[in-house]
């Protein structure tokens, strides 16, 4: 009935007139810390809107404490992006037919395989380009790979297209999430081992800025495919 309604509403019709084939993707259950279906204290099912509001509020508390230098409006925007992004990523980073425990502390953590960790990675890269006074889109010089971590990062970037195609073909967004996490880790290793702004010469600096810009582009695009916004700063 849902498929028929969607077709009647025109939601399945492509711009060229072809009709898309709807697919039902089975999902697992969202569990509480007790391992049972997540519910309120009274036993009623929890509304998604409540969970999102709670996530935004918790993220707001952290942002307010860590970034008092930002305006109230800026902190509110970041809190919403981090709160919503944390919930979305937690849901999409596990196989769709797998149960998972809903844990705010884990979802909003800046370490580990979480939405905020990836958002922080993009914010960190944007900070590099602000210091360099350079638009990331302008970093398009030749890439010269001389260090092991540069090569690992470059190879990870080359896997993006295949990963997106696989995630789409298999209806498996968790594969894309896992890839983005691995990419962010590869960038952290690269950044720790290879100075970017203080590279030993201009050719190396330009090369590393290009790698850094490519990483930002992929992380931004991948998070967008998952429906997650990345703050400019965190």
Secondary structure, DSSP 8 states (H G I E B T S, - for coil): -HHHHHHHTTTTB-TTS-B----------EE-TTSSB-B-TTS-B--HHHHHHHHHHHHHHHHHHH-TTS-HHHHHHHHHHHHHHHHHHHHHSS-TTS-EE--HHHHT-SSSSSHHHHHHHHHHHHHHHHHHT--GGG--------SHHHHHHHHHHHTHHHHHHHHHHTT-HHHHHHHHHHHHHHHHHHHHHS-STT-SSHHHHHHHHHHHHHHHHHHHHHHHHTT----S--
